[in-house]
Amino acid sequence: MAKIGLSQPQVSGHCEVSVSTFESRFSSVPFRFQHSVSQPDDTTKTKWVAFLRILLFPPFLFNFPFVENLSGTGDLLAPIRCSHDKAKVEQIHCGRDSLWAKATELQSRRMDSSVLICILCVGLSLHCCRLQALQCPPVATPSNITEFSCSSPSLSHFPAGFPERTTLISVEFTNISSIGEDALLGLPKLQELHLSNNRLEDLPGGLFRDLPELNTLDLTSNLLEDLPPSIFENSSSLNHLFLKMNQLTKLRPQWFHPLRQLQTLDLSNNQLKDVPPSCFSKLENLTALDLSFNFLHQLSPQILEGMPLLERLDLGGNHLHSIADKTFQEVPRLGYLFLQNNSLTRLPPGIFQPLRNLDTLFISDNQIASWDPGFSGQITKLSLDLARNPWVCDCRMSTFVDWVMRHSAVLYSREEVVCASPESLKGWVVMSLKEAEFGVC
């Protein structure tokens, strides 16, 4: 049975039906159904839920009189006529892993039998799709279609034949392990390329050479151990690059030097042990950098040079033992800093002094015993996570607690910010102590 939730918006011409699962004895298929109306909608209509049981295989389903012509082969947009006195389906996207349909209302603004009729069409189309081989991209599509999604575990070769007008390609959750160097030729308007959750082991050096408008590239969750030095040589328009959850063991500065427009760089969950000092020095527009969950033991003091606009830095989940006192001097706009789950034993006094916009700081799950934060005087409110560190509850901690109280700082997991020493205070919640109860320095 499919559970179909419909919502009627308060603007004209649009209604969506989202279906999280379509279950039968043979499959569980996600799809979405889109209903477009030709007249302004009533603003008083509320959400409602319809339950529709569609048995995929009984042949009598195909005897409904309103089904004039139903077609669909693989992952394509096929024109169909699924008409009723109040509605008809115009287009259907038919794939093994996804399906959507577009319908127009012919006579009435009321979403009653017309919607149910169209939903039946979607169910029938699912049956059609189950019987057809995957074909992606489509052989022929309407000229207004510029985005294509090809996702199937059975897909083992990168699809070919995308039209020149294509602006987005998503080939994800497939069995593809390699891509030819010319796979993306002839796509000058491509802006987004999503290749996550495949089995890519390497990429050819010239793969992105003919994509002047590419601004988003997602290579998440593949098997990449290295990339050609010049792979991004012609990718100067790139704004967002996701390389997380691969097997990268090193970073090459040549990858990033051409990417002067890059705003987001995610290198988390790889096998990185160090970062070359000049690696990111050309990323003058970068606002978010994620190096979390690698194997970094130390950071060069120059690691953040050349990134004056950086606002978010995630170094959590590494093996960092220390951080140089001038590390954050070049990133005054940094507002979100994550250092949790490392092996830090100390933080230099005043290390966060340059960070006038600091909003969130996580240093939980380290080995920090004492700390003189020396925050900038411009910071008026701060969210902190200091949990699960072996804090020494002496006069220095008392000073910090006083600062937290005066600045109305938000302290996450405060019940887990406890004293490790002196022995008389071991296990006490730091924020529960009064000034006179702290140990002497």
C-alpha positions as a printed NumPy array, in Angstrom:
array([[  0.   ,   0.   ,   0.   ],
       [  1.186,   3.523,  -0.75 ],
       [  0.54 ,   6.318,   1.694],
       [  0.111,   9.51 ,  -0.255],
       [  0.182,  12.89 ,   1.503],
       [ -1.295,  15.813,  -0.389],
       [ -0.878,  19.454,   0.504],
       [ -2.687,  22.332,  -1.132],
       [ -0.549,  25.511,  -1.027],
       [ -1.913,  29.016,  -0.793],
       [ -0.565,  30.078,  -4.131],
       [ -1.999,  29.349,  -7.526],
       [ -1.045,  26.594,  -9.838],
       [  0.745,  23.981,  -7.77 ],
       [  0.131,  20.97 ,  -5.609],
       [  2.511,  18.161,  -4.717],
       [  1.985,  14.644,  -3.54 ],
       [  4.997,  13.153,  -1.793],
       [  5.209,   9.4  ,  -1.44 ],
       [  7.982,   8.09 ,   0.751],
       [  7.521,   4.44 ,  -0.107],
       [  5.542,   2.376,  -2.502],
       [  5.375,  -1.165,  -1.242],
       [  4.386,  -4.335,  -2.988],
       [  5.382,  -7.927,  -2.687],
       [  8.27 ,  -7.236,  -5.025],
       [  9.607,  -3.738,  -4.386],
       [  9.668,  -0.567,  -2.34 ],
       [  9.751,   2.364,  -4.733],
       [  9.932,   6.078,  -3.788],
       [  8.201,   8.529,  -6.067],
       [  6.567,  11.945,  -6.123],
       [  3.485,  13.13 ,  -7.922],
       [  3.036,  16.711,  -9.071],
       [ -0.358,  18.231,  -9.734],
       [ -0.589,  21.595, -11.465],
       [ -3.893,  23.428, -11.661],
       [ -4.905,  25.908, -14.325],
       [ -6.856,  28.308, -12.11 ],
       [ -6.117,  30.044,  -8.782],
       [ -6.532,  27.771,  -5.8  ],
       [ -8.704,  28.35 ,  -2.777],
       [ -6.591,  29.462,   0.154],
       [ -8.807,  27.642,   2.62 ],
       [ -7.995,  24.138,   1.467],
       [ -6.21 ,  22.047,   4.027],
       [ -3.882,  19.073,   3.927],
       [ -5.423,  15.686,   3.5  ],
       [ -4.169,  12.164,   3.187],
       [ -5.389,   9.547,   0.775],
       [ -4.63 ,   5.88 ,   0.996],
       [ -4.461,   3.975,  -2.237],
       [ -3.833,   0.286,  -2.526],
       [ -2.367,  -0.562,  -5.902],
       [ -1.737,  -4.171,  -6.765],
       [  0.863,  -4.019,  -9.481],
       [  0.298,  -7.179, -11.399],
       [ -3.413,  -8.038, -11.747],
       [ -4.312,  -7.377, -15.399],
       [ -7.765,  -5.981, -14.665],
       [ -6.155,  -2.67 , -13.668],
       [ -5.569,  -1.97 , -17.325],
       [ -9.284,  -2.124, -18.118],
       [-10.094,   1.289, -16.641],
       [-11.831,   3.32 , -19.396],
       [ -9.986,   6.561, -18.583],
       [ -6.593,   5.13 , -19.52 ],
       [ -6.32 ,   6.023, -23.183],
       [ -2.586,   5.616, -23.68 ],
       [  0.045,   4.772, -21.113],
       [  3.694,   4.549, -22.055],
       [  7.027,   4.671, -20.332],
       [ 10.357,   3.066, -20.955],
       [ 13.048,   3.148, -18.366],
       [ 14.133,   6.465, -16.891],
       [ 12.438,   8.82 , -19.302],
       [  9.803,  11.471, -19.669],
       [  7.024,  10.058, -21.816],
       [  3.877,  11.907, -22.865],
       [  0.796,  10.014, -21.772],
       [ -2.917,  10.618, -21.79 ],
       [ -4.623,   9.554, -18.63 ],
       [ -7.821,  11.53 , -18.892],
       [-10.974,  12.022, -16.923],
       [-13.706,  14.647, -17.081],
       [-11.706,  16.766, -14.618],
       [ -8.05 ,  15.894, -15.08 ],
       [ -5.421,  14.36 , -17.274],
       [ -1.8  ,  13.388, -16.8  ],
       [  0.511,  15.113, -19.271],
       [  3.975,  13.775, -18.491],
       [  5.478,  10.988, -16.509],
       [  9.035,  10.397, -15.331],
       [  9.358,   6.658, -15.208],
       [ 12.315,   4.947, -13.539],
       [ 13.092,   1.933, -11.423],
       [ 14.017,   4.097,  -8.469],
       [ 11.902,   7.185,  -8.969],
       [  8.788,   8.352, -10.698],
       [  6.899,  11.59 , -11.076],
       [  3.905,  12.7  , -13.069],
       [  2.5  ,  16.05 , -14.084],
       [ -1.239,  16.555, -14.314],
       [ -3.525,  19.42 , -15.272],
       [ -7.068,  19.977, -14.178],
       [ -9.551,  20.442, -16.995],
       [-12.752,  21.793, -15.513],
       [-12.739,  22.287, -11.78 ],
       [-10.503,  23.659,  -9.068],
       [-11.664,  20.991,  -6.667],
       [ -9.129,  18.275,  -5.949],
       [-11.486,  15.376,  -5.55 ],
       [-11.907,  12.571,  -8.039],
       [ -9.473,  14.21 , -10.461],
       [ -6.598,  13.705,  -8.053],
       [ -7.532,  10.111,  -7.339],
       [ -7.788,   9.402, -11.04 ],
       [ -4.296,  10.785, -11.602],
       [ -2.92 ,   8.836,  -8.668],
       [ -4.291,   5.688, -10.254],
       [ -2.406,   6.663, -13.378],
       [  0.787,   6.908, -11.35 ],
       [  0.166,   3.454,  -9.955],
       [ -0.419,   2.036, -13.391],
       [  2.711,   3.745, -14.612],
       [  4.703,   2.107, -11.843],
       [  3.58 ,  -1.203, -13.251],
       [  4.748,  -0.071, -16.661],
       [  8.13 ,   0.965, -15.302],
       [  8.664,  -2.31 , -13.504],
       [  8.361,  -4.115, -16.819],
       [ 10.782,  -1.931, -18.772],
       [ 14.585,  -1.817, -18.904],
       [ 16.386,   1.219, -17.495],
       [ 17.092,   3.836, -20.12 ],
       [ 18.831,   6.967, -18.917],
       [ 19.027,   9.644, -20.118],
       [ 15.823,   9.596, -22.168],
       [ 16.034,   9.363, -25.918],
       [ 13.618,  12.243, -26.424],
       [ 12.434,  14.738, -23.845],
       [ 10.467,  17.969, -23.895],
       [ 12.669,  20.969, -24.62 ],
       [ 11.985,  22.51 , -21.203],
       [ 13.549,  19.559, -19.356],
       [ 17.129,  20.427, -18.376],
       [ 17.733,  18.267, -15.278],
       [ 18.305,  14.516, -15.348],
       [ 18.562,  11.934, -12.599],
       [ 19.879,   8.444, -13.298],
       [ 20.003,   6.285, -10.194],
       [ 19.915,   2.527, -10.187],
       [ 22.15 ,  -0.104,  -8.554],
       [ 22.176,  -1.958, -11.859],
       [ 23.748,   0.95 , -13.746],
       [ 27.421,   0.072, -14.397],
       [ 28.365,   2.542, -17.166],
       [ 28.062,   6.299, -17.16 ],
       [ 25.077,   7.293, -19.313],
       [ 25.58 ,   9.092, -22.606],
       [ 23.339,  11.272, -24.738],
       [ 22.479,  14.139, -22.425],
       [ 21.182,  17.088, -24.486],
       [ 23.289,  20.217, -24.827],
       [ 20.783,  22.242, -22.767],
       [ 21.375,  20.088, -19.661],
       [ 22.002,  22.101, -16.49 ],
       [ 21.976,  19.313, -13.871],
       [ 23.02 ,  15.667, -13.945],
       [ 22.6  ,  13.317, -11.012],
       [ 24.093,   9.832, -11.414],
       [ 24.072,   8.475,  -7.872],
       [ 23.736,   5.158,  -6.035],
       [ 24.962,   3.149,  -9.007],
       [ 27.625,   0.522,  -9.668],
       [ 29.729,   2.802, -11.873],
       [ 33.469,   2.475, -11.181],
       [ 34.933,   4.637, -13.944],
       [ 34.051,   7.501, -16.293],
       [ 35.539,   8.161, -19.707],
       [ 37.425,  11.388, -20.284],
       [ 34.909,  12.534, -22.916],
       [ 31.781,  11.589, -20.942],
       [ 30.836,  15.219, -20.294],
       [ 31.756,  16.804, -23.609],
       [ 29.101,  18.906, -25.291],
       [ 27.461,  20.11 , -22.067],
       [ 28.455,  23.796, -21.92 ],
       [ 25.455,  24.731, -19.742],
       [ 25.971,  22.103, -17.05 ],
       [ 25.897,  23.757, -13.624],
       [ 25.513,  20.873, -11.181],
       [ 27.028,  17.397, -11.327],
       [ 26.145,  14.902,  -8.607],
       [ 28.141,  11.656,  -8.641],
       [ 27.799,  10.544,  -5.03 ],
       [ 27.476,   6.993,  -3.748],
       [ 28.997,   5.254,  -6.715],
       [ 32.122,   3.091,  -6.931],
       [ 34.432,   5.539,  -8.678],
       [ 38.084,   4.638,  -8.12 ],
       [ 39.69 ,   7.322, -10.285],
       [ 38.806,  10.201, -12.594],
       [ 40.467,  11.212, -15.874],
       [ 42.38 ,  14.495, -15.814],
       [ 40.287,  16.155, -18.519],
       [ 36.855,  15.108, -17.305],
       [ 35.703,  18.645, -16.384],
       [ 37.579,  20.56 , -19.077],
       [ 34.499,  21.475, -21.15 ],
       [ 32.179,  22.622, -18.329],
       [ 32.612,  26.405, -18.09 ],
       [ 29.47 ,  26.935, -15.966],
       [ 29.919,  24.081, -13.488],
       [ 29.347,  25.473,  -9.985],
       [ 28.531,  22.378,  -7.919],
       [ 30.388,  19.06 ,  -7.946],
       [ 29.487,  16.263,  -5.546],
       [ 31.758,  13.205,  -5.424],
       [ 30.686,  12.071,  -1.965],
       [ 31.056,   8.437,  -0.957],
       [ 33.162,   6.918,  -3.702],
       [ 36.481,   5.048,  -3.662],
       [ 38.797,   7.839,  -4.797],
       [ 42.347,   7.571,  -3.438],
       [ 43.847,  10.359,  -5.547],
       [ 42.972,  12.827,  -8.298],
       [ 44.997,  14.03 , -11.293],
       [ 46.927,  17.251, -10.481],
       [ 45.184,  19.274, -13.199],
       [ 41.666,  17.911, -12.802],
       [ 40.174,  21.312, -11.824],
       [ 42.365,  23.366, -14.127],
       [ 39.341,  24.638, -16.103],
       [ 36.844,  24.718, -13.243],
       [ 37.177,  28.349, -12.22 ],
       [ 33.393,  28.718, -11.808],
       [ 33.159,  26.016,  -9.168],
       [ 31.424,  27.222,  -5.967],
       [ 30.814,  23.987,  -4.066],
       [ 33.059,  20.913,  -4.026],
       [ 32.251,  17.782,  -2.023],
       [ 34.928,  15.084,  -1.762],
       [ 33.883,  13.624,   1.57 ],
       [ 33.728,   9.913,   2.356],
       [ 36.406,   8.806,  -0.082],
       [ 39.863,   7.276,   0.425],
       [ 42.034,  10.339,  -0.222],
       [ 45.39 ,  10.019,   1.509],
       [ 46.892,  13.358,   0.449],
       [ 45.931,  16.754,  -0.87 ],
       [ 47.522,  18.419,  -3.86 ],
       [ 47.663,  22.247,  -3.829],
       [ 47.26 ,  22.121,  -7.636],
       [ 43.678,  20.945,  -7.2  ],
       [ 42.604,  24.069,  -5.389],
       [ 44.689,  26.891,  -6.856],
       [ 42.352,  27.448,  -9.873],
       [ 39.238,  27.472,  -7.661],
       [ 39.184,  31.128,  -6.671],
       [ 35.368,  31.219,  -6.635],
       [ 35.014,  28.204,  -4.351],
       [ 32.767,  28.815,  -1.337],
       [ 32.314,  25.325,   0.13 ],
       [ 34.951,  22.585,   0.388],
       [ 34.161,  19.307,   2.138],
       [ 37.056,  16.863,   2.6  ],
       [ 35.673,  15.063,   5.638],
       [ 35.852,  11.315,   6.229],
       [ 38.961,  10.605,   4.181],
       [ 42.398,   9.243,   5.091],
       [ 44.285,  12.533,   5.285],
       [ 47.255,  12.715,   7.654],
       [ 48.435,  16.24 ,   6.881],
       [ 47.566,  19.34 ,   4.882],
       [ 50.287,  21.132,   2.865],
       [ 50.818,  24.688,   4.22 ],
       [ 49.884,  26.417,   0.959],
       [ 47.112,  24.059,  -0.012],
       [ 44.186,  26.494,   0.382],
       [ 46.02 ,  29.788,  -0.047],
       [ 44.164,  30.734,  -3.259],
       [ 40.655,  30.106,  -1.932],
       [ 39.911,  33.754,  -1.298],
       [ 36.113,  33.274,  -1.413],
       [ 35.873,  30.144,   0.707],
       [ 33.326,  30.384,   3.537],
       [ 33.121,  26.739,   4.727],
       [ 35.91 ,  24.169,   5.116],
       [ 35.341,  20.681,   6.501],
       [ 38.346,  18.495,   7.359],
       [ 36.607,  16.457,  10.039],
       [ 37.114,  12.746,  10.619],
       [ 40.496,  12.355,   9.011],
       [ 43.827,  11.416,  10.633],
       [ 45.362,  14.848,  11.11 ],
       [ 47.912,  14.975,  13.94 ],
       [ 49.016,  18.57 ,  13.518],
       [ 48.213,  21.683,  11.527],
       [ 50.582,  24.082,   9.882],
       [ 50.225,  27.603,  11.356],
       [ 49.696,  28.764,   7.77 ],
       [ 46.865,  26.364,   6.976],
       [ 44.211,  29.114,   6.943],
       [ 46.176,  31.8  ,   5.127],
       [ 44.496,  33.22 ,   2.042],
       [ 40.913,  32.573,   3.226],
       [ 39.761,  35.911,   4.687],
       [ 36.055,  35.096,   4.234],
       [ 36.079,  31.768,   6.071],
       [ 33.076,  31.491,   8.409],
       [ 32.893,  27.796,   9.256],
       [ 35.752,  25.388,  10.039],
       [ 35.29 ,  21.784,  11.117],
       [ 38.376,  19.934,  12.407],
       [ 36.487,  17.504,  14.634],
       [ 37.223,  13.801,  14.769],
       [ 40.964,  13.975,  14.057],
       [ 44.049,  13.27 ,  16.203],
       [ 45.193,  16.828,  16.864],
       [ 47.387,  17.228,  19.959],
       [ 47.896,  20.987,  19.763],
       [ 47.104,  24.073,  17.722],
       [ 49.559,  26.919,  17.138],
       [ 48.654,  30.197,  18.832],
       [ 48.399,  32.196,  15.57 ],
       [ 46.402,  29.638,  13.613],
       [ 43.214,  31.741,  13.507],
       [ 44.849,  35.097,  12.937],
       [ 44.007,  35.13 ,   9.207],
       [ 40.291,  34.272,   9.531],
       [ 38.642,  37.1  ,  11.517],
       [ 35.19 ,  36.25 ,  10.147],
       [ 35.224,  32.722,  11.528],
       [ 31.976,  32.159,  13.401],
       [ 31.673,  28.385,  13.743],
       [ 34.649,  26.348,  14.944],
       [ 34.544,  22.636,  15.683],
       [ 37.49 ,  20.994,  17.453],
       [ 35.668,  18.198,  19.259],
       [ 36.838,  14.564,  19.343],
       [ 40.552,  15.241,  19.1  ],
       [ 43.465,  14.715,  21.504],
       [ 44.04 ,  18.348,  22.46 ],
       [ 45.698,  18.777,  25.847],
       [ 45.9  ,  22.568,  25.836],
       [ 44.822,  25.647,  23.926],
       [ 47.225,  28.621,  23.863],
       [ 46.032,  31.658,  25.849],
       [ 44.271,  34.147,  23.601],
       [ 44.132,  31.759,  20.63 ],
       [ 40.566,  32.886,  19.888],
       [ 41.251,  36.599,  20.398],
       [ 41.2  ,  37.399,  16.619],
       [ 37.757,  35.818,  16.202],
       [ 35.481,  38.796,  16.717],
       [ 32.491,  36.996,  15.139],
       [ 32.811,  33.703,  16.974],
       [ 29.345,  32.274,  17.556],
       [ 29.824,  28.531,  18.167],
       [ 32.825,  26.695,  19.624],
       [ 32.976,  22.941,  20.241],
       [ 35.995,  21.527,  22.127],
       [ 34.266,  18.548,  23.749],
       [ 35.861,  15.095,  23.98 ],
       [ 39.473,  16.228,  24.264],
       [ 42.059,  16.115,  27.069],
       [ 41.952,  19.777,  28.047],
       [ 42.379,  20.333,  31.788],
       [ 42.483,  24.129,  32.018],
       [ 41.85 ,  27.018,  29.722],
       [ 42.184,  30.768,  29.548],
       [ 40.036,  31.485,  26.491],
       [ 40.811,  35.203,  26.147],
       [ 37.859,  35.82 ,  23.853],
       [ 37.592,  39.066,  21.948],
       [ 35.828,  41.779,  23.877],
       [ 33.429,  42.132,  20.942],
       [ 31.879,  38.725,  21.609],
       [ 28.657,  39.209,  23.532],
       [ 27.1  ,  35.767,  23.214],
       [ 28.639,  32.393,  22.504],
       [ 27.501,  28.769,  22.233],
       [ 30.015,  26.357,  23.795],
       [ 30.457,  22.621,  24.162],
       [ 33.163,  21.759,  26.715],
       [ 31.864,  18.338,  27.753],
       [ 33.984,  15.299,  28.568],
       [ 37.293,  17.006,  29.261],
       [ 39.307,  16.435,  32.484],
       [ 38.776,  19.923,  33.907],
       [ 40.795,  21.168,  36.858],
       [ 38.374,  23.192,  38.966],
       [ 40.694,  25.877,  40.306],
       [ 40.629,  29.679,  40.231],
       [ 41.106,  29.739,  36.452],
       [ 37.983,  27.697,  35.935],
       [ 36.193,  29.992,  38.359],
       [ 37.141,  32.966,  36.151],
       [ 35.81 ,  31.186,  33.091],
       [ 32.523,  30.298,  34.787],
       [ 32.129,  33.936,  35.75 ],
       [ 32.654,  34.942,  32.104],
       [ 30.021,  32.422,  30.947],
       [ 27.498,  33.826,  33.416],
       [ 28.166,  37.487,  32.592],
       [ 27.912,  36.948,  28.834],
       [ 24.868,  34.645,  28.917],
       [ 26.804,  32.029,  26.981],
       [ 24.935,  28.894,  25.917],
       [ 26.651,  25.831,  27.366],
       [ 25.731,  22.527,  25.711],
       [ 25.796,  19.283,  27.716],
       [ 26.508,  21.278,  30.881],
       [ 25.853,  18.227,  33.061],
       [ 28.846,  16.583,  31.374],
       [ 31.196,  19.479,  32.062],
       [ 32.542,  18.072,  35.32 ],
       [ 35.624,  18.428,  37.488],
       [ 38.372,  15.813,  37.252],
       [ 40.395,  17.445,  40.052],
       [ 41.034,  18.356,  42.79 ],
       [ 39.911,  15.123,  44.368],
       [ 37.43 ,  16.887,  46.638],
       [ 35.524,  18.181,  43.598],
       [ 35.898,  15.189,  41.288],
       [ 32.649,  14.485,  39.481],
       [ 31.039,  17.799,  40.406],
       [ 29.271,  19.72 ,  37.631],
       [ 31.401,  22.804,  37.002],
       [ 28.483,  25.182,  36.579],
       [ 26.972,  24.107,  39.895],
       [ 29.956,  25.357,  41.904],
       [ 30.082,  28.713,  43.602],
       [ 33.191,  30.906,  43.453],
       [ 34.331,  29.996,  46.98 ],
       [ 34.125,  26.275,  46.224],
       [ 36.754,  26.26 ,  43.473],
       [ 40.249,  25.152,  44.378],
       [ 43.184,  27.515,  44.616],
       [ 45.697,  28.043,  41.82 ]])
